[in-house]
Amino acid sequence: MSAGAATAAGAEVRGFGFLDGRWAVRNRRLLDFLDPDSGWEEFDGYTTGRLFWGDRAHVDEIVFPSKGFRGLTLRLYEPETDEWTLNWSNSRTGKLDPPVRGRFAADGTGEFFGDDHYAGRPVRVRFRWSGIGPDTARWEQWFAPTDGGATDGGDDAGVWVRNWVMDFSRA
């Protein structure tokens, strides 16, 4: 697994070098991203990623053949903040969603947070990368409503709902 590039101060950047190349992706997502009782759907996909700028940028395209659309993620490392921004768009809308920001912890788990809307409601978004190895990785997405729902005590977001899980295996 590539750890990333060195910063000007000589510290290592934990980045997305692990995601370079081709991957098969098993998806599991809620039918309604804010309703944990809405039921899950499962489907396959595949992605191809490439590193740029000395491991400080990563781009990948993910294809969901049974869903009829593709996604594109641009991940950029910002040395000033020591954070990554993850920027997503899909072939259905052609619009760039608001980015999520974060970093990888010493244990290799990455946590990224941002604000967005789902079904007309403002939501707090959380991505987590974990289980990262030479041939495996896991991505998870959570939403929490920010429009007056019950709080979890951690911030202004309501209760987190895990709504999408992607299990990656090296192709």
Phi, psi and omega in degrees: 000130177284133180274344179114197183263165176270140176279174180300328180278356178093359179281150181278142175263119174279118188223206189257022177303328179299334187270359179296140177103200184257139181222143166270143185229122174263120184255143172220119182219152177290147177292324174237116189297347178247002182242101182296346179261009185282348181096154183252147170241149180235141180199160182261160174205179174210153182221152174230126182238159180215139178271151176220167171054045178062043179073014179262002176213144179217136177233136172219154173244129176249138182244132177244086187305318183283347181259345176075024175212168181231157176235156178227128178241132173246120180247126184232132176271131178251104183300327181300322183255352186057039180230160173256145166251136178246121187240126188237143171216161176223160186290344178288315186257329185069008181260147176274121177287159176302142183287158166252152184232146175171198183206173176266138176277172180302331180279000178090359178275132179255134177238132185222135186229151177194182179240143181204192175229146174222126180051040177081000181253140174290138180225151167269136183246141178224127172249144174226129171256131181208177178059031186282123177216184181299329185233008181215155172195159177227136174241136178228147178236139175233148170238147172223124179296145179242021184252040175098010177289176179299139181266156178262006179082350184270329179195199182279359181278152175286195182295132180289135176241115174287124187233353178207133177230131174240123174256119184263138171225136184301130181273000000 
